[in-house]
Amino acid sequence: MPLADTLLRMAEIPPMYGIRFTDQILAEVSRTLIDKFGKSTDQANGPEVSIRLAFPGALVKNYEHLIPEMSNHPKDRHVLAAALASAADYLVTLNLKDFPQKAATQYGVKVLGPSEFLNYLVEFDRSEFEMRPMQQAESIGSTRELLLQRLAKLVPDFVNHFRFS
């Protein structure tokens, strides 16, 4: 899960963006780790606990009343409702097909894939951004280049931009 790790590290202090999540989003992450990646319940709950501890002010509440107004895919309306309730500028997802721009922009939220978002962060503060993948690679006993190779599987546009800009 190097992509999730990279995105989370960009939200650590000093934050390059403000992360937001809901109980429902974190529960989905845990279910996905179990169902799609074969993790045990304990392994799947570990990231949720870590995220809650690392970002205590990021939990979005009182968004449920907005869900019926959302026009994106029904199973993901809670995500857009949380973005709206938290006054998010961006909603970052690999699942772009369930978040049409029209459904989000009417509320002032721009939907971005992780490559586009990471490229934005590089341009925003390249010197700060460049430190984070190095720290990430070191923390998992790897190198920056091996980390970028792993990231290239999900965000090749970002990796190319990062390497050659």
C-alpha positions as CSV (number, residue, x, y, z in Angstrom):
1,M,0.0,0.0,0.0
2,P,2.7,2.5,-0.9
3,L,0.2,4.9,-2.5
4,A,-1.9,5.2,0.6
5,D,1.3,5.6,2.7
6,T,2.6,8.3,0.4
7,L,-0.7,10.3,0.5
8,L,-0.9,10.0,4.3
9,R,2.7,11.1,4.7
10,M,1.9,14.3,2.8
11,A,-0.8,15.1,5.4
12,E,1.6,14.7,8.3
13,I,3.2,17.7,10.1
14,P,3.9,20.0,8.4
15,P,0.9,19.1,6.4
16,M,0.8,19.7,2.7
17,Y,-2.9,19.2,2.7
18,G,-5.7,18.6,5.2
19,I,-6.9,15.0,5.3
20,R,-10.5,14.2,6.1
21,F,-12.3,10.9,6.7
22,T,-15.4,9.4,8.2
23,D,-16.0,6.3,10.3
24,Q,-17.7,4.8,7.2
25,I,-14.7,5.5,5.0
26,L,-12.3,3.9,7.4
27,A,-14.6,0.9,7.8
28,E,-14.5,0.5,4.0
29,V,-10.8,0.6,4.0
30,S,-10.6,-2.2,6.7
31,R,-13.1,-4.3,4.7
32,T,-11.2,-3.9,1.5
33,L,-8.0,-5.0,3.2
34,I,-9.7,-8.1,4.4
35,D,-11.7,-8.9,1.3
36,K,-9.3,-7.9,-1.5
37,F,-5.9,-8.2,0.1
38,G,-6.5,-11.2,2.5
39,K,-5.5,-9.3,5.7
40,S,-6.6,-10.6,9.0
41,T,-9.0,-8.4,11.1
42,D,-6.2,-7.3,13.3
43,Q,-4.0,-6.4,10.3
44,A,-6.9,-4.6,8.6
45,N,-7.7,-2.6,11.8
46,G,-4.1,-1.5,12.3
47,P,-4.1,1.2,9.6
48,E,-7.5,2.6,10.9
49,V,-6.2,3.0,14.4
50,S,-3.0,4.6,13.1
51,I,-4.9,7.0,10.9
52,R,-7.2,8.0,13.8
53,L,-4.2,8.6,16.1
54,A,-2.1,10.5,13.5
55,F,-5.0,12.8,12.4
56,P,-7.3,13.3,15.4
57,G,-9.0,16.4,14.0
58,A,-9.7,14.9,10.6
59,L,-12.9,12.9,11.4
60,V,-15.9,14.4,9.6
61,K,-19.2,14.2,11.4
62,N,-22.7,15.4,10.7
63,Y,-22.6,14.8,6.9
64,E,-25.2,12.1,6.7
65,H,-28.1,14.6,6.0
66,L,-26.3,15.6,2.8
67,I,-26.1,12.1,1.3
68,P,-29.5,12.1,-0.4
69,E,-28.6,15.3,-2.3
70,M,-25.5,13.8,-3.9
71,S,-25.8,12.7,-7.5
72,N,-22.7,10.5,-7.8
73,H,-22.8,6.7,-7.6
74,P,-25.1,5.7,-4.8
75,K,-22.5,3.6,-2.9
76,D,-20.1,6.5,-2.8
77,R,-22.5,9.4,-2.0
78,H,-21.3,9.4,1.6
79,V,-17.8,10.2,0.4
80,L,-18.9,13.3,-1.5
81,A,-21.2,14.3,1.3
82,A,-18.3,14.2,3.7
83,A,-16.2,16.3,1.3
84,L,-19.0,18.9,1.2
85,A,-19.5,18.9,5.0
86,S,-15.8,19.4,5.6
87,A,-15.5,22.2,3.0
88,A,-13.0,20.2,1.0
89,D,-11.5,21.7,-2.1
90,Y,-10.5,18.3,-3.5
91,L,-11.7,14.7,-3.3
92,V,-8.9,12.3,-4.2
93,T,-9.8,8.9,-5.4
94,L,-8.7,6.1,-7.8
95,N,-12.4,5.5,-8.4
96,L,-13.0,8.5,-10.7
97,K,-15.9,6.8,-12.6
98,D,-18.1,7.0,-9.5
99,F,-17.4,10.7,-9.0
100,P,-18.4,12.6,-12.1
101,Q,-17.0,16.2,-12.0
102,K,-20.5,17.6,-12.5
103,A,-21.7,15.9,-9.3
104,A,-18.9,17.5,-7.3
105,T,-18.1,20.8,-8.9
106,Q,-21.7,22.1,-8.2
107,Y,-20.5,22.0,-4.5
108,G,-17.1,23.5,-5.2
109,V,-15.3,20.2,-4.9
110,K,-12.9,19.1,-7.6
111,V,-12.4,15.3,-8.0
112,L,-8.8,14.3,-8.7
113,G,-7.0,11.0,-9.2
114,P,-4.0,10.5,-7.0
115,S,-1.5,11.2,-9.8
116,E,-2.9,14.6,-10.5
117,F,-3.1,15.4,-6.8
118,L,0.4,14.3,-6.0
119,N,1.6,16.3,-9.1
120,Y,-0.2,19.4,-7.6
121,L,1.6,18.8,-4.3
122,V,5.0,18.6,-6.0
123,E,4.4,21.9,-7.7
124,F,3.1,23.5,-4.5
125,D,6.2,22.8,-2.5
126,R,8.8,20.6,-4.2
127,S,11.4,20.8,-1.5
128,E,9.0,19.7,1.2
129,F,7.5,17.0,-1.0
130,E,10.9,15.5,-2.0
131,M,11.7,14.7,1.6
132,R,8.6,12.6,2.2
133,P,9.3,9.8,-0.3
134,M,12.9,9.5,1.1
135,Q,11.5,9.2,4.6
136,Q,8.9,6.7,3.5
137,A,11.5,4.6,1.7
138,E,13.8,4.6,4.7
139,S,11.0,3.7,7.1
140,I,10.2,0.5,5.0
141,G,13.8,-0.4,4.5
142,S,13.8,0.5,0.8
143,T,15.2,3.1,-1.5
144,R,13.5,6.0,-3.2
145,E,13.9,4.4,-6.6
146,L,12.3,1.1,-5.5
147,L,9.4,3.1,-3.9
148,L,8.9,5.0,-7.1
149,Q,8.8,1.7,-9.0
150,R,6.1,0.4,-6.8
151,L,4.2,3.7,-7.0
152,A,4.4,3.6,-10.8
153,K,2.0,0.7,-10.9
154,L,-0.8,2.9,-9.7
155,V,0.3,6.5,-10.4
156,P,2.7,6.3,-13.4
157,D,1.9,9.9,-14.5
158,F,3.0,11.2,-11.1
159,V,6.1,9.1,-11.0
160,N,7.2,10.3,-14.5
161,H,6.4,13.9,-13.5
162,F,8.3,13.6,-10.2
163,R,11.4,12.0,-11.8
164,F,11.7,14.4,-14.8
165,S,10.4,17.8,-13.6
